């Protein structure tokens, strides 16, 4: 079993990355490769192997989670946080949830199900509002745009919840 951290070999470049001494010779089976990857994440070989052992859905899921975490922390540019994550995605989520709630009422499902469907985008809306506010606080451009974005996202969030 390889050590917990790989020990770098003299930097050998291959396809843009240096390989560690423990993983320079790829394991012959997928199971052995997965064992190596689990124990070592420092060298480029291990990072590429880790990505190749995950399915595309898992890679996409990690990217979405990373983007949402960046939004929550305010690490996205103000324009992207406001227009893409709040206005576009938030409004689409709210329209879909409202349509689903209306459909639930029309087919005669209990009102509590319709209410849950209607309120389902609320956590995302809250995250988008907080993310835009934090991005506005970190904005290095004109302070007027940051102030306008703060007011607009609060108005937008209120409309998304109550309309």
FENHUSUL-V341627 format. One record per pair of residues at least 4 apart in sequence whose C-alpha atoms are under 6 Angstrom apart, sorted by the first residue. I is the first residue (numbers start at 0). J is the second residue. If there is no record, write none. Layout:
i:I j:J
i:I j:J
//
This chain:
i:3 j:38
i:3 j:39
i:4 j:39
i:5 j:19
i:5 j:21
i:5 j:39
i:6 j:19
i:6 j:20
i:7 j:19
i:7 j:20
i:8 j:19
i:8 j:20
i:10 j:17
i:11 j:17
i:12 j:16
i:12 j:17
i:16 j:43
i:17 j:43
i:18 j:23
i:18 j:42
i:18 j:43
i:18 j:44
i:19 j:23
i:19 j:42
i:26 j:31
i:26 j:32
i:36 j:45
i:36 j:49
i:40 j:45
i:40 j:46
i:44 j:48
i:45 j:49
i:69 j:74
i:70 j:75
i:70 j:130
i:71 j:126
i:71 j:130
i:73 j:130
i:73 j:133
i:73 j:134
i:75 j:80
i:77 j:81
i:77 j:134
i:77 j:135
i:78 j:82
i:79 j:83
i:80 j:84
i:80 j:131
i:81 j:85
i:81 j:131
i:82 j:86
i:83 j:87
i:84 j:88
i:85 j:89
i:85 j:127
i:86 j:90
i:96 j:116
i:96 j:117
i:97 j:117
i:100 j:113
i:100 j:116
i:100 j:117
i:103 j:108
i:103 j:113
i:104 j:108
i:115 j:119
i:126 j:130
i:128 j:152
i:130 j:134
i:131 j:135
i:132 j:149
i:134 j:138
i:135 j:145
i:144 j:148
i:147 j:151
i:148 j:152
i:151 j:155
i:152 j:156
i:158 j:162
//
